[in-house]
Amino acid sequence: MFAMTESVSADLYDVLFPATGSPFPARLLERTRFDRWAGFPSGRAALAYALRDAGLGPDDEVLTPSYSDLSVDRVVESVATPIHVDVGTGYTMDLDRAEERITDRTRAIVPTHLFGEPCDMERVAELAAEHDLAVIEDAAHALGAMHVNGAIGEYSDYCLFSFRFTKEATIYKGGLLLGADPARMAPPQSDLRTVAALCGVAVGETAMRSLPGPVYSALRSTVLDPYFRTSAGFLDDVTPRRFTDRQHAMLAAQFRELSSAVETRRRHAERYRRGLVDAIERPPAAEDHAYFRYPIQVPRSRREPMANALQRRGIGCSKSYSYVLGPPGECPNAYRASGRVINLPIHARLDAEQVERVIGTVNEVWAGFD
Ligand SMILES: Cc1ncc(COP(=O)(O)O)c(C=O)c1O
């Protein structure tokens, strides 16, 4: 047993969220039904732990998103057999497709609230109950949405958060796993690849994607995959650990601002929704979202020049994600998004004027292509 044997009421409050005067820790605790938690060096380590803890092995199938961070896929792959499910009209798993992919080997589902867009967890819970699946909720992008919207992990067996530097609350790198069933808690096995190796895969993959398709495929199967599969020596990184005092303080300070940050980002998203020209595809306008990377879609041929033009004009944007995790033919929506997404800045520290500037610039750049 690891740190997950500690009780939430004592430890989450006192250790992870020391006296801050903020309503956030108390409200977090009120909303969680979990009685186990653990800190990790990263969200991916937390995911690896959860998969192991749920008793999954290589023959077990895990329904996992076809559109998400590469690290998620690599972790699932290192423990079990990922079954990639397409996204629906937005950026979360299409749960009808998920149901179609269930076989008698399916043991778990990893719903992800991508970019802060909530996945329909009630439906996930129905599927899980019907088919006896463990639910490992990837809330790496959704701390704010879950905090503001309601119950945390209400429908899952495990719920993980990431505190990486790209996330809503950060301690540079870190992860948190909440879990509900003490009977399932067990030490992680020793054949997981390292977090460092997983990062290496991501960097290598990104670099190699600029190569022509056949060269990329050959290099990936002969060099990258075998290398990272066998470099599984260092396991310290996937074990639970306590956060330092400084990390507690950093998290507490960021959590204090979380509610207002989500409100501000929702206002920014609403401005984008109304202000961008109609031809630019916006994400579904779910009221309970907390987009923290605002994903628009433009035609494939325009994405690269448009992102470059925006960057030249001082608009920091990214193209997350430009890959599909499953076979593209089986995941048409993910494939479509992977060639079309541009993430606009939506940080809570942007003021209204800056958001208007982003809108004006995006519309102008778009018009320049017509
Ligand atoms: C959706 C999602 N889940 C999980 C992770 C893993 O979190 P971490 O980067 O903290 O390992 C990431 C990556 O950043 C992510 O984007």
The ligand as a MOL file (V3000), in Angstrom:
LIG
                    3D

  0  0  0     0  0            999 V3000
M  V30 BEGIN CTAB
M  V30 COUNTS 16 16 0 0 0
M  V30 BEGIN ATOM
M  V30 1 C -5.2760 14.9130 -21.3830 0
M  V30 2 C -4.0050 14.5910 -20.6560 0
M  V30 3 N -4.0120 13.5780 -19.7710 0
M  V30 4 C -2.9020 13.2420 -19.0800 0
M  V30 5 C -1.7190 13.9340 -19.2510 0
M  V30 6 C -0.5280 13.5450 -18.4790 0
M  V30 7 O -0.2080 14.5310 -17.5300 0
M  V30 8 P 1.3050 14.8870 -17.2070 0
M  V30 9 O 1.8100 15.7620 -18.3140 0
M  V30 10 O 1.2660 15.5950 -15.8920 0
M  V30 11 O 2.0400 13.5990 -17.1300 0
M  V30 12 C -1.6680 14.9750 -20.1880 0
M  V30 13 C -0.3960 15.6800 -20.4650 0
M  V30 14 O 0.0030 16.6770 -20.2130 0
M  V30 15 C -2.8400 15.3360 -20.8890 0
M  V30 16 O -2.8290 16.3580 -21.7610 0
M  V30 END ATOM
M  V30 BEGIN BOND
M  V30 1 1 1 2
M  V30 2 1 2 3
M  V30 3 2 2 15
M  V30 4 2 3 4
M  V30 5 1 4 5
M  V30 6 1 5 6
M  V30 7 2 5 12
M  V30 8 1 6 7
M  V30 9 1 7 8
M  V30 10 2 8 9
M  V30 11 1 8 10
M  V30 12 1 8 11
M  V30 13 1 12 13
M  V30 14 1 12 15
M  V30 15 2 13 14
M  V30 16 1 15 16
M  V30 END BOND
M  V30 END CTAB
M  END
